[in-house]
Each structure stands twice: as structure tokens, then as C-alpha cells.
Amino acid sequence: MIKIAVYGKGGIGKSTTVSNVAAALAEKGLAVMQIGCDPKADSTIQLRHGREMHTVLDLYNEKKQDLKLEDMTTTGYQGVICVEAGGPTPGLGCAGRGIITALEKLKETGAYEIYKPDIVLYDVLGDVVCGGFAVPVRKQYADAVVLVTSGESMSIYAANNILCGIKNLNPQGRQIAGIIYNSRGVGDDRKYVEDFTNAVNLPILAEIPRSNLFTQAEKEAMTLVEKSPKSAEANIFLELAQKLQTQPVLYAAAPLSEEQMELFMRGERLSHTTTTISKHTSAPVITAVPAQPSATKKRALSDPFSRV
């Protein structure tokens, strides 16, 4: 069993991406479980064709110790096991509490032993400063982490924040599989993402194009893989699924520092020393420096995983 946590800024298309990957993996005959770790509880909606699903947090608040595994799960497209962690009423309680409760209850009820998934996908909101959102990245839950980003500045900024958090939790480890680039089709977005991945020494696993096919599928509460299986876009997810279904190459988290991120946001392009990645090599070092010192006030990098 491979467990992959997928992180990214809210609104970046992460849930659509994860659901299509889940559908593609299921099409290949794998047993898949998708766990939505977002208070909106809409991660798996395309896999279950819009059917209502109660969240783990709501069920726990209602049933407490009587909560059973079958209460928390729904079978979606091609047998994908769907779970939604949920969250508190807006403005009340900790948004990460649903994640903590869901993962604890799934473990207690033997979900992984009973369903025996080949792959588990955690769909996690990555721009909230809350310890609960760090839980899926911990070793006992996730073997690998994938970041989803567009070429927009704040999406890149959030991706770097996530790398900061992973480095804090696992300073010496290798847990990052790479980045999925979700294109907005604007300007030189791809170059921006390429420059960032080069600076933090991570590969681009897939490029998801901007396409009306996603909108058409979402209107029918379906994944694109199900709605348009012969499309070029669906093939991208099938190829990505192939990369993820076997243990992918993992990299150490090497985020940009505050100073480096400030330079990057202003258009400076940083690069790392070329290094062959293996179990015995250290993470590459960022070597570029600005031509002139910056007079701009630095923005603090908020670490989404520092308050555990």
C-alpha cells in the first residue's frame, strides 16, 4: 500500500486533480481510497456523482463511540472508497480537528486492513496555519507528498510554505515526489513553475492544461476520466497514475528561504547546485544571490505545520 498526501493552495484545482488521479488508478484495476481533508467536504463529490455523504466529524459528534467504519465511507466510481473528514461550523472550532478525528477513527476501525487499498490519496488544504493539516504528512500516514500549484504567485508561495513545514517535520528525510502543474493558461505561467521547481530541486510530474472538459464533467458531478476517457486530458491522468502506483523517487524538502523567496517573487531566478539524488546524497544548495541587496521589507513565511 502506498499513501500519498496531495497538498496545495485552496482553489488551485487540487480536489479535481486528486479525484481524476483516483479514477485513473481505479481504471487500472487498483483498489483506491480517497480521503478528503478539507472542511468543505467536497473532495470526493465527482467520484460519488454528487450523492450526499456525511463527514466523519459530524458523525463522530453524533455517535461518539458508536461510530462504525461503514458509517464513514461511501463507494464511488470504479469502487473508489470515499471519506470526507469535514470540519466545524464556520467560525466555531478548529478546522484541522476533522482531519485528526477522521484519521484516528479510520485507524481505530481497521479501515486499511479491511479495504486493503493499493493506494491511499489524502486531499489536503495547504494554506491554513493549523496543526491538524500537518497530520497527513506525518510518516505514519503518508509515504509521499505531492504538491499542486499553478503559476500564480500566491500558489507558488503556498507551495514553498508547505515545503517549509515538511522540512520542519522531517529535516533529514525524503518525502516529496514532485509537483503537479495545474495550468491557468495565462502568460508565462509554465516558465514561472519551471523556475520554482528548479530552485527547490523537484520534478514536474504532470502538467494539467486549462480545458472546458473539466467544467463539463463537473456539471455532471463526474471526473473527466469518466466523462471523457478518450481525451488527451484523461490520458494525462492515466500517465500520472502510472507514475504514482509504484513507489516514486522521493526528494528532500528544500524550500527557499525568506530572502530567496522575496527575490523569486520579484523576478530573480534562483538555481541549485546540480546533484545526483540518492539515499546517500545531501539536498542541493541554493547558490544564486541578488545582484544588489533588497531594500524591500520581507514578508514572513508562515509555516503551516509549525503549530502542531
N, C-alpha and C positions, 0 to 999 in steps of 0.2 A: 504494500500500500504506500502510495506517495501522497503527501499532504502539502498543498501549495496555498499560501496566503497571497492574495492579489490586493495590492494597495494602490490608492490614487486619490487625487483631489475630488471632492464631491462635484457631480455634474460632468465628469470627464468621459462618461460612457463606460464606466467600469463594469456595472452590472450587465449591460448589454454584451460587453466583451466576454465576461465570465460565463454567462448563460449560453452564448454561442459556442464557447470552448467546451462547456459541459455537454451540449448537444452533439458536437463533433466527436468527442470522446465516446459518447454513448453509441453513436452511429458505427463506431469501430468495434463495438461489442464489449466495451469495458463497463464495469459497474461503477457508477459515479454518484457522489454525494456533494451537493452544493449547499453551503451554509451562509446565509445572508447575515452579515454582521453590521447592519445599518438600522438605526431607529425607524426609518421609513418602511422597512419590512417589504420592499418590492424587488428584492434581488432576483427571486425565482419566478416572478409573475409570468414571464414569457414561456417558461418551461411547463407551467401548470395552466396555461391558456386562460389566465385571468381568474381562475377559481379561487374562492376565498380560502385563506389559510390563517389559523390563529398563531400568534407568536409564542415562543417559549416563555418569555417574561410574563405575558398576560395569563398564560395557562398556569404558570407557577404561582402567580399571585392568587389565582382562583382555587387551585387544587393542592398547593403545597406538596406534602409528601405523597399524595396520591397520584402525582404526575407519572404517566407511563410513556414509554418510547413511542408507541403508536399515536399518542396524542400530539407529539411534537413534529411528526413527519408526514409528508404527502408525496406520493409518487407522481412524477411529472413525465414529460416527453421521453420516450425510449427508456423508461424505467429509472430516470434520474431521481434520487432521493432528495427531496427539498426540505430545508429547515430555514426558518426565519427567527432570528434572535429577538428582534423587536426592541422597544425602548419605552421609557416612561412618557407620561403625558407631557407635551412641550412645556418647558418652564418648571417642571417638577421632577426632581431626581437626577441621577447620573445617567447620561446616555450610554456609557460603556457597561452599565450594570446588566443590560440584556445579553451582551456578549459573554460576560463572565458566567451568568446563570445558565445560558444555553450550553456552553461547552462543558460546564460542570455536570449538568443533567444528562447530556449525551453520553458522557463518560460513565456516569453512575449507572445508567440503564443499559450499558453494553452495546451502544449503537454500532460501533466499529466492528465488534465481534459478530453481531447478529446480521448486519447488512453486508459485511465483508467487501467494502468498496475497494476497487483497484486504485482509485484516485479520489481525494477529498479536496474540494475547492472552497476556500474561505474568501468571501467578497467583503472587503473591509474598507470603511471610510477612512481616509488617511490625512484629513486636515483638521482633526479635532484634538485639542490638548486634553487628553483623558487617559488614565492608565488602563481602563478597560479595553481600549482599542489596541493596546500593545499585546494583549493575551494571545491572539492567534499567531503572532510571530515568534513566540517562545518555542524552544526546542521540543517540548513535549507535545506540541500541537502541529507545528509546521516544519517540514523538511526543507522547503524552499520558499523564496519570496519573489514575486514578480511585481514590477511597478508599471502602472498605466499612466501615460502622460500625453498631452498634446504639445504643440509648440508655443502655447501661451505662457507668458512669464510666470503667472501665479501657479500654473500647473507644474512647471519646472521647479519652482520654488518649493512647492509641496513635496515633490519627489525627492529633493535634496534633504528636506526635513525628515522624511521617512528614513533615508539612509543614515542620517544623524542618530535617529532613535535606535536603529538596528545595530549600529556600531556601539552605542552605549550598552545595549543588552548583551551583545556578543562580540566583544572587541577583537578577539583573535579568530573568530570563525568565518566560514564561507557559507553564506546562506542565500545570496542573491542570484537568481537565474538570469535576469536581464530585464529589459524594458519593452513594453508594447507601445508602439507609437500610434495613437488614435488621431488621424489627420483631421484638421478643421478646414483644409483646403484653402488656407489664407497665406499669401506671400511666401516667404522663405521659411515656413514653419519646420520643414524637414531638416533644413540645414541647422536650425537652432537646436533641434533634438539631437542631431548627429554630433554637434559640438559639445553638448552636455554629456552625452554618453561617452564620448571620447575623454572628456575631462574626468569623469568618475570611473572610467575603465569598465564599462558594461556594454554588452551587445544589445542590438535591437533584435528582438525575437520575431517581431512581425510588425507590418505597417497596415493599419486598418484604414481604408480610404473613406472619404465622405461619400455617402451614397443614399439615394432615395429608397433603396431596397430595405434599409433598416427601418425607415419610417413606415413603409407599407407593412412590414412584418409586425411592427409594434402595434399598429392599429388593429391587428387581428390577434394581439396577445400571443405572438409566436416568435420563435427565434428565426433569424434569417436562414440558418442552416436547415430548418424545417420548411420554411416558406419557399425559399429559392435554392434548393440543394444543388442545382447545376450551375449556379452563378459563380463568377470569379471571386466574389466576396466570400461565399461559403467555402470555396477551396482554400482561402487564406486560413480560415479557422481549422479546416481539416489538416493542413500542413502544420499549424501551430500545435494542434492536439498531438500530432506525431512527435513533435519535439518534446512535449511535456510528459508523454505517457511512459517514457523511460527516464531514468534519473538524469536530469540535465546537469551540465557543467555549472558549478557554483562559484561565485566570486565573493570576495570580501567587500564589505561596505566601505567605500572610500569617498565620503561626501566632501563637497567643497567647504572650506572654512567661511566664516562671516566675510572676511576681506575678499576672498576669492569669489564668493557668490555676488558680492556687491560689484566687483569688476565684471563678472559674467553678465549681470543684469544690465550693465551699461554698454555692453557690446564687446568687451575684451574676450578673447577666446583662449582658454587655457588648455594645456595638454599634459599628459602624464608620460613618464619615462617608459619606453617600451619594455615590457617584461613578460616572460612566459609564465602563465598562471598554472601552478600545480600545488599539491599539498605542502610542498616544502619552500615555496617562494613567498616573500612578503608582498604586501599590497604595493602597487606602484605609487611613486611620489609625484605630486603636482609640482612642476618646475617653473612654470611661467610666472612672471612678475609684471606689474604695470610699468609702463614707460615713465609715468610720473605718479607721485603719491596722490591719493584721493583726498579731496577736501570735502567730500560729501559725507554727511552723517550716515553711519552704518545702521542698517536695520538688524535688529537682533533676530537670530534664528530661533524660533520657538521650537522646542523639541517635543514632539507629540507623545514620546514614550518615556519622558524623564520623570513623570509623576506617578510612578507605579507604587 
